[in-house]
Amino acid sequence: MARDSYHHGDLKAVILARAATLVAERGADGVSLRELARAAGVSHAAPAHHFTDRRGLFTALAAQGWRMLAAALAAARPEFSAAALAYVGFATANPGHYAVMFNRSLVNPDDPELLEARAAAGIELSAGVATLDDPRAADDPQAAGLAAWSLVHGFVMLYLNGVVGGDADPVDTARRVARMLFTEPGAR
């Protein structure tokens, strides 16, 4: 982001976008409000008006990520595999958001906006799981939801950390894995 890229627009959005990029490039420890202000060409105190401190910044970034994930899942309705693939697609396209969303040490876990955004994503993931034609999922939808989330989250973490995947398309790989473990309507 060039110094002159911010011209009295939405400073909060500019700071969040740059923070997400930096987290993806070098991790959350490599991000400071002072650096983000300098990059935006504003005073070092300006970001504090929106975020108070680093914890506030990362809480806002995580809430934004959860809202983005909820939107991606909602757009993928109704089948589980579509939701699983949307989850993987979101995480691999937004690694900065994703890293902060799952690091409770960076955020205020009781923040109402964060809780609301996380709940919205949970509802969307559950909607995908509800489409499974697996009697075990129907008998215990809570466990099915946890299994589905564990599948996609675990796969994403392995992929983002370079443990699996290589040059393979992560969404295609996730599709193959999901088919191994879950039965969808009409797939029997």
Stockholm file with secondary structure:
# STOCKHOLM 1.0

chainA/1-188         MARDSYHHGDLKAVILARAATLVAERGADGVSLRELARAAGVSHAAPAHHFTDRRGLFTALAAQGWRMLAAALAAARPEFSAAALAYVGFATANPGHYAVMFNRSLVNPDDPELLEARAAAGIELSAGVATLDDPRAADDPQAAGLAAWSLVHGFVMLYLNGVVGGDADPVDTARRVARMLFTEPGAR
#=GR chainA/1-188 SS CCGGGCSSSCHHHHHHHHHHHHHHHHCGGGCCHHHHHHHHTSCTTHHHHHHSSHHHHHHHHHHHHHHHHHHHHHHTCSCHHHHHHHHHHHHHHCHHHHHHHTCTTTSCTTCHHHHHHHHHHHHHHHHHHTTCCCHHHHHCHHHHHHHHHHHHHHHHHHHHTTSSCTTSCHHHHHHHHHHHHCCCTTCC
#=GC SS_cons         CCGGGCSSSCHHHHHHHHHHHHHHHHCGGGCCHHHHHHHHTSCTTHHHHHHSSHHHHHHHHHHHHHHHHHHHHHHTCSCHHHHHHHHHHHHHHCHHHHHHHTCTTTSCTTCHHHHHHHHHHHHHHHHHHTTCCCHHHHHCHHHHHHHHHHHHHHHHHHHHTTSSCTTSCHHHHHHHHHHHHCCCTTCC
//
